[in-house]
Amino acid sequence: MLNSLSTLWENDLVKIGVTLGAVYALYLLAGAALGYDLSGQLNSLRRLTFLIVLYGVGALVVNLHWGYSGLFNIGIVGFMAVGVYTTTILTRPVAGQNPTGTLPGLGLPLPIAIIGGVLAAAAMGYVAVLPSLRLREDYFAIVTLAFAEIIRITAKASELQEFTIFGTTLGTGGGRGIRTYPNPIDQFFNGAGKPIVAAASSFGIDGSLVTGLAFVLVLTLLLGLVYWLIVRLAESPFGRVLKGIRDDEQATTALAKDTNSFKIRVFIIGCAILGLLGIVWQGSQGYIAPGLFVPQLTFFIWIAVIIGGAGSNTGSIIGSILFVGIIYLGPGYLRRLVEEYVGLQGSVSTFPNAVGALLGGNVDPFLLYNLDQTSALRVVLTGVFLILLLRRRPEGLFGSRREIAASIDLESRVRDRRNSAGADGDSE
Amino acid sequence: MTPMSTASDERASSDDQLSAETLLEVEGITKSFGGIKALNGASFEVATGTLTGLIGPNGAGKSTTFNVISGMFNPDAGSVRFAGEDITDLSPDRTAKRGLVRTFQLAREFQNMTVLENLMIAPEGQIGESSWRSVFPGTRGAVRSQEEEVFEEAWEMLEFFDIDHLALENAGNLSGGQRKLLEFARALMLEPDMLLLDEPFAGVNPSLEEKLLSRIETLRSQGQTFLLVEHDMDLIMEHCERIIVMHQGETLLTGTPEEVRSEEQVIEAYLGGNVA
């Protein structure tokens, strides 16, 4: 029994499923404690899954770049920005055709614009990696970080807010941001899919929730596709050379491999996926502004990879589940639970007030103040998590795991060889 | 794949005639780092199918010579010709593609990869190295069948070196001597025309050294060409056909072991008895 359980655990999908199930159960319990109804519970899971899936895609790319190829890319958010900004500008209605008077663009259909956005992110990846090939990994990291900041600041520039080129008016919206494209899923449920929404409402499920859940489902399929793509890329002769570059680039060169070509290709592939990630993530929120693309998001994705363990695709997904479930969304739920059960109400806006009360013997204001600082709590939790990890498992949860880079199953072939050698007897 | 194929067998059978053929030709290479002249006009030749030893005291420029030949450094002056073609300014990967493959003084195995992956990374012309081929169902079949072949080659190599029991071990967990074996095997997976071995026996215990030497002898009898940096004078005298003596970035003397031995007094006088 134990044995069969442990073989079951060997399966990657089981590991992911069990972790996800545990986090879901935690949130359902929290939801029940908070008295959520069905819609509330579903919405809480929707938000959780939405973020896990998106962080998962980002983490897989970071793992492809860093875990497999040793490319220290901390400009993740910049390539996401290029993707979503390009798609937005391509889809905005042509000047004069949009009655609302918002920023005009090129008026292309969404599918073409998405391809355009992905290609733009890939092209930007090429531009970023080309001058950086000769740099050591730490300098490479600085270049990518700077690149992402250049992209963000360029999008913010007032000169690019709205301009006319070759008779076409377009722009990034500058610091004020820009409206993105309508979500095709929303459109579907407002049109042909109306009966589904109506049917769901009869079960007491919010109409907007149906749309949201359907979108999360589509994103999950996208994550599956990216996972499949990256696993196949990594477990192949191509991935083998990438691992060689990560371990010792000079030795890889001495084996007649043109390492630069491999680094360029893997960087571009990763950046293209990041472009798509930006398109479905920030693009789906209806509005983008440069402030969304600060380096913090890059580091959050990195933390997911560090928790999971660089070098493992399964680890990256599990890291994303734990990061979103505990570090990112955890503090908000904790606060609501405390408010519900400890009976804390109101808010304390400044630190001196909180400490003052604490010195006066009243703990409540201090607690209230801390729980209000959701984003600060995330950073604190991140720190706690990282310290624990460094002390217990510096290589990450799945970092020591082996994902052999070959298009065929080497472990079973080696086992076969040994078995047949054993069967032949000790004739040698 | 038994290392070295039919062409090499012919080479071995008509040894005398062909051993005169020059495979590698180094002419007047110089290389300075800052104010230090690491190489100062070193010149020598290596004939096809021979095991040639490169000796000299520490700082004589042996490793720099290897780095220049393999394309890691570009020399300030001089030229390197391999199989009749100028390879002086070729990058390391292009040099290796021509069939001139090196190993490193400190074994540089891929630590976080299995021993099997270490070998399977090496063979040239793997179609799965193009990123998309191993992804899509239509092209993946060809990649997989080539992977089977590469696995076969790698397995034979592992057996040849008696390290097949380590196939799925992470290379970083191997002992120093096993790592040397692995690096040697990995270089052979490229089926090179010539191997540059930088101190292959350093840190290797005597029984393993015996094993490595017998491998080298086997391969040489099949026509493989070697250039070997080594500090153990007795080993060099016993196994090499030709010996190149370097000193202060120059080639001091080239000859058969007998010739070098007869010059030993000269060398001793020259280098203060510190050749090996």
Contacts between the chains, C-beta under 8 A, distances in Angstrom:
chain1	res1	chain2	res2	distance
A	229	B	135	6.2
A	232	B	134	5.9
A	232	B	135	4.6
A	232	B	140	7.7
A	233	B	131	6.2
A	233	B	134	7.1
A	233	B	135	6.1
A	235	B	134	7.9
A	236	B	128	4.9
A	236	B	133	7.9
A	236	B	134	3.4
A	236	B	135	7.7
A	236	B	143	6.6
A	237	B	120	7.7
A	237	B	121	7.8
A	237	B	126	4.3
A	237	B	127	7.8
A	237	B	128	3.4
A	237	B	129	4.8
A	237	B	134	6.8
A	237	B	143	7.0
A	237	B	147	7.2
A	237	B	150	7.8
A	238	B	128	6.0
A	238	B	129	5.3
A	238	B	130	7.0
A	238	B	131	5.0
A	238	B	133	8.0
A	238	B	134	6.1
A	240	B	113	7.6
A	240	B	117	5.9
A	240	B	120	6.4
A	240	B	121	4.7
A	241	B	121	6.2
A	241	B	129	6.0
A	243	B	110	6.6
A	243	B	112	7.1
A	243	B	113	5.4
A	243	B	117	7.1
A	243	B	121	7.8
A	244	B	110	5.3
A	244	B	113	7.2
A	244	B	121	5.1
A	246	B	112	7.5
A	247	B	110	3.9
A	247	B	111	5.6
A	247	B	112	5.6
A	247	B	113	6.4
A	248	B	108	5.1
A	248	B	109	7.9
A	248	B	110	6.1
A	248	B	111	7.9
A	250	B	72	7.3
A	250	B	92	7.5
A	250	B	108	7.3
A	251	B	104	6.9
A	251	B	108	4.1
A	251	B	109	7.8
A	251	B	110	7.1
A	252	B	110	7.9
A	252	B	121	7.5
A	253	B	91	7.4
A	253	B	92	4.4
A	253	B	93	4.9
A	253	B	96	7.6
A	254	B	70	6.6
A	254	B	92	5.5
A	254	B	93	7.7
A	254	B	96	5.9
A	254	B	101	7.1
A	254	B	102	5.7
A	254	B	104	7.6
A	255	B	93	7.9
A	255	B	96	6.3
A	255	B	101	7.6
A	255	B	121	6.5
A	255	B	122	4.9
A	255	B	186	7.0
A	255	B	187	7.8
A	255	B	190	6.4
A	256	B	93	5.2
A	256	B	94	7.9
A	256	B	96	3.6
A	256	B	97	4.5
A	256	B	101	7.5
A	256	B	124	5.7
A	256	B	190	6.2
A	257	B	93	5.7
A	257	B	121	7.8
A	257	B	129	7.8
A	258	B	93	5.0
A	259	B	93	7.2
A	262	B	129	7.8
A	265	B	131	5.1
A	266	B	131	7.2
A	269	B	131	6.5
A	311	B	112	7.1
A	402	B	114	6.9
A	402	B	170	7.5
A	404	B	114	6.2
A	404	B	116	7.8
A	404	B	117	6.3
A	405	B	113	7.2
A	405	B	117	5.8
A	406	B	117	6.9
A	406	B	120	6.4
A	406	B	147	5.9
A	406	B	151	7.5
A	407	B	128	5.8
A	407	B	134	5.1
A	407	B	140	6.9
A	407	B	143	5.0
A	407	B	144	5.1
A	407	B	147	4.7
A	408	B	144	5.6
A	408	B	147	4.6
A	408	B	148	6.3
A	408	B	151	6.7
A	410	B	114	7.6
A	410	B	116	5.6
A	410	B	117	7.7
A	410	B	120	7.9
A	410	B	151	6.6
A	410	B	167	8.0
A	410	B	168	7.5
A	411	B	168	6.2
A	413	B	151	6.1
A	414	B	116	6.9
A	414	B	167	4.9
A	414	B	168	5.7
A	417	B	155	6.5
A	417	B	164	7.5
